[in-house]
Amino acid sequence: MLCATYHPPQHQPKCYDRTANNHCASNYDRDEGSTLAFSKTQARKVLDAPAEDTVVGLRDRAVLSVGLQVGLRRAEIATLKIGDLHQNRGYDSLRVSRKGGRRDALAINPQTGARIRAYLELAGHGADIDGPLFRPLKHNGKRQEERRQMDPDAIDRVVRKYAGELGLERGYSAHSMRATFITTALENGAQLEDVQKAAGHRDPSTTKLYDRRGYNPEKAASLFATY
């Protein structure tokens, strides 16, 4: 028989981060801990995989950089507007729409800003300040909507496409970019509270779920069992 622990209403665990279905992410959705992350070498290869001389290639290079070097959720990437890219105190920054309608402003990696500008220059819609930043290049029967944003599922497909080109064919998604970003930022010396803010988590324990620094496959005991 399974036994559940009862929490009286006044002792219910506090929830800092709820999902779209009103589940508590910090208490309920623990699958973040099983999200596959890229190694640093793999991440660099994924970032540089798209072509630099086509609109779709430059768009994908910018999308991957926002995921791997800024750490946004796929829905946050999809809803970015062109006007969200701005400068603040000399740093390229992005305004981000978070879960629950919260708005954040984050300084971003210089490479990310450069990639976004390169994409906008070739795509030709950089002056459409209120329009979607990342746009689909196939109309899919919706030609009347010239300012459509990319679907979050399309961002997953971008990640899987270039991961597949590296031979990483299963299990990787846009969520893998967040796990990679959080792990790499912490590993390179960023403070947990700063990574938590970048990830948009209310509770630092949620950020820690993405941290893969404790997983060191090169030290696995099995590798030493050589006969």
Contacts in CASP RR format, 6 or more apart in sequence:
PFRMAT RR
TARGET T0000
AUTHOR 0000-0000-0000
METHOD contacts of the structure
MODEL  1
MLCATYHPPQHQPKCYDRTANNHCASNYDRDEGSTLAFSKTQARKVLDAP
AEDTVVGLRDRAVLSVGLQVGLRRAEIATLKIGDLHQNRGYDSLRVSRKG
GRRDALAINPQTGARIRAYLELAGHGADIDGPLFRPLKHNGKRQEERRQM
DPDAIDRVVRKYAGELGLERGYSAHSMRATFITTALENGAQLEDVQKAAG
HRDPSTTKLYDRRGYNPEKAASLFATY
7 13 0 8 1.000
13 24 0 8 1.000
13 27 0 8 1.000
15 24 0 8 1.000
15 25 0 8 1.000
15 26 0 8 1.000
15 27 0 8 1.000
16 26 0 8 1.000
16 201 0 8 1.000
16 202 0 8 1.000
16 203 0 8 1.000
16 206 0 8 1.000
17 24 0 8 1.000
17 25 0 8 1.000
17 26 0 8 1.000
17 99 0 8 1.000
17 201 0 8 1.000
17 202 0 8 1.000
17 203 0 8 1.000
17 206 0 8 1.000
18 24 0 8 1.000
18 25 0 8 1.000
18 99 0 8 1.000
19 25 0 8 1.000
19 28 0 8 1.000
19 29 0 8 1.000
19 99 0 8 1.000
20 99 0 8 1.000
23 29 0 8 1.000
25 206 0 8 1.000
26 202 0 8 1.000
26 203 0 8 1.000
26 205 0 8 1.000
26 206 0 8 1.000
30 209 0 8 1.000
32 175 0 8 1.000
32 179 0 8 1.000
32 206 0 8 1.000
32 209 0 8 1.000
32 210 0 8 1.000
33 179 0 8 1.000
33 209 0 8 1.000
33 210 0 8 1.000
35 173 0 8 1.000
35 175 0 8 1.000
35 176 0 8 1.000
35 178 0 8 1.000
35 179 0 8 1.000
35 210 0 8 1.000
36 171 0 8 1.000
36 172 0 8 1.000
36 173 0 8 1.000
36 176 0 8 1.000
36 179 0 8 1.000
37 176 0 8 1.000
37 179 0 8 1.000
37 180 0 8 1.000
37 183 0 8 1.000
37 210 0 8 1.000
37 212 0 8 1.000
38 46 0 8 1.000
38 68 0 8 1.000
38 163 0 8 1.000
38 168 0 8 1.000
38 172 0 8 1.000
38 176 0 8 1.000
38 177 0 8 1.000
38 180 0 8 1.000
40 184 0 8 1.000
42 163 0 8 1.000
42 166 0 8 1.000
42 168 0 8 1.000
43 68 0 8 1.000
43 180 0 8 1.000
43 184 0 8 1.000
45 166 0 8 1.000
46 64 0 8 1.000
46 68 0 8 1.000
46 159 0 8 1.000
46 162 0 8 1.000
46 163 0 8 1.000
46 166 0 8 1.000
47 61 0 8 1.000
47 64 0 8 1.000
47 65 0 8 1.000
47 68 0 8 1.000
47 69 0 8 1.000
48 61 0 8 1.000
49 162 0 8 1.000
49 165 0 8 1.000
49 166 0 8 1.000
50 56 0 8 1.000
50 57 0 8 1.000
50 58 0 8 1.000
50 60 0 8 1.000
50 61 0 8 1.000
50 64 0 8 1.000
50 162 0 8 1.000
51 57 0 8 1.000
51 58 0 8 1.000
52 58 0 8 1.000
52 61 0 8 1.000
52 118 0 8 1.000
54 122 0 8 1.000
55 119 0 8 1.000
55 122 0 8 1.000
55 123 0 8 1.000
55 137 0 8 1.000
56 137 0 8 1.000
58 115 0 8 1.000
58 118 0 8 1.000
58 119 0 8 1.000
58 122 0 8 1.000
58 123 0 8 1.000
59 119 0 8 1.000
59 123 0 8 1.000
59 134 0 8 1.000
59 135 0 8 1.000
59 137 0 8 1.000
60 158 0 8 1.000
60 161 0 8 1.000
60 162 0 8 1.000
61 115 0 8 1.000
61 118 0 8 1.000
61 119 0 8 1.000
62 112 0 8 1.000
62 113 0 8 1.000
62 115 0 8 1.000
62 116 0 8 1.000
62 118 0 8 1.000
62 119 0 8 1.000
62 134 0 8 1.000
63 77 0 8 1.000
63 134 0 8 1.000
63 150 0 8 1.000
63 155 0 8 1.000
63 158 0 8 1.000
64 158 0 8 1.000
64 159 0 8 1.000
64 162 0 8 1.000
64 177 0 8 1.000
65 109 0 8 1.000
65 111 0 8 1.000
65 112 0 8 1.000
65 113 0 8 1.000
65 115 0 8 1.000
65 116 0 8 1.000
66 72 0 8 1.000
66 77 0 8 1.000
66 80 0 8 1.000
66 94 0 8 1.000
66 108 0 8 1.000
66 112 0 8 1.000
66 116 0 8 1.000
67 77 0 8 1.000
67 174 0 8 1.000
67 177 0 8 1.000
67 178 0 8 1.000
67 181 0 8 1.000
68 177 0 8 1.000
68 180 0 8 1.000
68 181 0 8 1.000
69 108 0 8 1.000
69 109 0 8 1.000
69 111 0 8 1.000
69 112 0 8 1.000
69 181 0 8 1.000
70 94 0 8 1.000
70 106 0 8 1.000
70 108 0 8 1.000
70 109 0 8 1.000
70 112 0 8 1.000
70 181 0 8 1.000
70 198 0 8 1.000
71 177 0 8 1.000
71 178 0 8 1.000
71 181 0 8 1.000
71 182 0 8 1.000
71 198 0 8 1.000
71 199 0 8 1.000
72 80 0 8 1.000
72 94 0 8 1.000
72 96 0 8 1.000
72 178 0 8 1.000
73 99 0 8 1.000
73 174 0 8 1.000
73 178 0 8 1.000
74 152 0 8 1.000
74 155 0 8 1.000
74 156 0 8 1.000
74 174 0 8 1.000
74 175 0 8 1.000
75 152 0 8 1.000
76 96 0 8 1.000
76 97 0 8 1.000
76 98 0 8 1.000
77 134 0 8 1.000
77 150 0 8 1.000
77 152 0 8 1.000
77 155 0 8 1.000
77 174 0 8 1.000
78 132 0 8 1.000
78 134 0 8 1.000
78 149 0 8 1.000
78 150 0 8 1.000
78 151 0 8 1.000
78 152 0 8 1.000
78 154 0 8 1.000
78 155 0 8 1.000
79 97 0 8 1.000
79 132 0 8 1.000
79 149 0 8 1.000
80 94 0 8 1.000
80 96 0 8 1.000
80 132 0 8 1.000
80 133 0 8 1.000
80 134 0 8 1.000
81 95 0 8 1.000
81 129 0 8 1.000
81 130 0 8 1.000
81 131 0 8 1.000
81 132 0 8 1.000
81 133 0 8 1.000
82 120 0 8 1.000
82 125 0 8 1.000
82 126 0 8 1.000
82 128 0 8 1.000
82 129 0 8 1.000
82 130 0 8 1.000
82 131 0 8 1.000
82 132 0 8 1.000
82 133 0 8 1.000
83 95 0 8 1.000
83 129 0 8 1.000
83 130 0 8 1.000
83 131 0 8 1.000
83 133 0 8 1.000
84 94 0 8 1.000
84 95 0 8 1.000
84 96 0 8 1.000
84 133 0 8 1.000
85 92 0 8 1.000
85 93 0 8 1.000
85 94 0 8 1.000
85 113 0 8 1.000
85 116 0 8 1.000
85 117 0 8 1.000
85 133 0 8 1.000
86 92 0 8 1.000
86 93 0 8 1.000
86 94 0 8 1.000
86 95 0 8 1.000
87 93 0 8 1.000
88 105 0 8 1.000
88 107 0 8 1.000
91 107 0 8 1.000
91 108 0 8 1.000
92 107 0 8 1.000
92 108 0 8 1.000
92 110 0 8 1.000
92 112 0 8 1.000
92 113 0 8 1.000
93 105 0 8 1.000
93 106 0 8 1.000
93 107 0 8 1.000
93 108 0 8 1.000
94 105 0 8 1.000
94 106 0 8 1.000
94 108 0 8 1.000
95 103 0 8 1.000
95 104 0 8 1.000
95 105 0 8 1.000
96 103 0 8 1.000
96 104 0 8 1.000
96 105 0 8 1.000
96 106 0 8 1.000
97 103 0 8 1.000
98 104 0 8 1.000
98 200 0 8 1.000
104 197 0 8 1.000
104 200 0 8 1.000
106 197 0 8 1.000
106 198 0 8 1.000
116 133 0 8 1.000
120 126 0 8 1.000
120 133 0 8 1.000
123 135 0 8 1.000
125 131 0 8 1.000
125 135 0 8 1.000
128 147 0 8 1.000
131 147 0 8 1.000
132 147 0 8 1.000
132 148 0 8 1.000
132 149 0 8 1.000
132 150 0 8 1.000
133 149 0 8 1.000
134 149 0 8 1.000
134 150 0 8 1.000
134 155 0 8 1.000
135 147 0 8 1.000
135 148 0 8 1.000
135 149 0 8 1.000
135 150 0 8 1.000
136 148 0 8 1.000
136 150 0 8 1.000
136 151 0 8 1.000
136 154 0 8 1.000
142 148 0 8 1.000
152 174 0 8 1.000
155 174 0 8 1.000
156 173 0 8 1.000
156 174 0 8 1.000
158 174 0 8 1.000
159 172 0 8 1.000
159 173 0 8 1.000
159 174 0 8 1.000
159 176 0 8 1.000
159 177 0 8 1.000
160 172 0 8 1.000
160 173 0 8 1.000
163 169 0 8 1.000
163 172 0 8 1.000
163 176 0 8 1.000
164 172 0 8 1.000
178 199 0 8 1.000
178 210 0 8 1.000
179 210 0 8 1.000
179 212 0 8 1.000
180 212 0 8 1.000
181 198 0 8 1.000
181 199 0 8 1.000
182 195 0 8 1.000
182 199 0 8 1.000
182 207 0 8 1.000
182 210 0 8 1.000
182 211 0 8 1.000
183 210 0 8 1.000
183 211 0 8 1.000
183 212 0 8 1.000
183 213 0 8 1.000
185 194 0 8 1.000
185 195 0 8 1.000
185 198 0 8 1.000
186 192 0 8 1.000
186 195 0 8 1.000
186 211 0 8 1.000
186 213 0 8 1.000
187 213 0 8 1.000
192 204 0 8 1.000
192 207 0 8 1.000
192 208 0 8 1.000
193 204 0 8 1.000
195 207 0 8 1.000
196 204 0 8 1.000
196 206 0 8 1.000
196 207 0 8 1.000
199 206 0 8 1.000
199 207 0 8 1.000
199 210 0 8 1.000
201 207 0 8 1.000
END
